Amino acid sequence: MRAKKIELNVVIWSAVIAGYAQRGCGYEALDVFRQMQLTRSEANAVTLVSLLSGCASIGALPQGKETHCYAIKCIMNIDENDAGDELMVIER
């Protein structure tokens, strides 16, 4: 991606992570997510769902738990009054 000078945005990162996760390459998905974090790109819900799928495919429970906590903390934004919050909270 960098060799061809493709702009690395959340859509590109998510597509690569999802591709690895769908093929059972969870370690590669985790590695790409770490690279994404190093570039200071912000993950979205699609990124994290794909990453959780990758963690599940390799039985990486600790990394799956970390991803879940990250999703709650950064994506769901429970502490702030964001307009999208009601879309992320599941009612019982």
N, C-alpha and C positions, 0 to 999 in steps of 0.2 A: 504494500500500500504506500509506504513511504518512498519506495524507489520510483513509483509512477506519479508521485506528488499528488495523490488523492487527498482531498481535505478530510481530515479525520474528525467527524462530528458524531453525535450520539447515535445517529441512524446507522452509520458505517460500523461503529463499535458493536452495537447491538446485533447487527446482522452477522458479524463474524462470530460473536459469542453464541448466538442462536445456532449457527451452522455447526460449530463444534459440539454444542450440547445435543443437538438432534442426532448426531452421529456417534454419541457415546464417548466423546473425547472431552471429558470433564476437566482433566488437568490442563488441557490447552485452553479451554474456556476460562478457567481461573487465571491462567497466565495472561490472557488477553485483557481480562478485567483489571488485573494489576497494572498492566501497561496503560490502560485507559485512565486509571487513577493517577498515575505518574504524570500524565499530560494535563491533569486537572479538569478533565471532561466530567460533566455531571451525568450520572446514570439516571435512566428513567425506569418506569415500571416494566417495560418490555425487556430491558437489559437485565433487571433483577430476576424476573420470572425465568428467563433463559438461563441465567447463572444458577438458579436453584435447580433447574432441570439437569444441568451439567453436574452439579454436586450430587444429585440423587443417582445419576447414572454410574458414578464411581463409588458411591457409598461414603462420600465425604461429609459426614454428619457435622463435625466442628465448623467446616467452612460454610455449610448450609445454615447453621445457626448464626454465624457471623453475618451472612447475607440477609437473613431474616431480620436481625437487629438493625442492620444498616437501612433496610427498607422502612422499618418502623420509624427510625430516627430521622432519616433524610427525605424519604419520599412521602410518607403519610403526613408529616408535619403536624402531628396531633396538638402540639403546644401553641401553634400559631393559627390565626383565623384566616386561612387561605380559602379562596372560592372553590377550589377543587377538593377540599377535605371531605365533603359529604359524598363524593364519588368513590373515595378510597376506603371508607369505613363500612364494614359489613354489619348490618343490624341483625340482631337475634330475635 
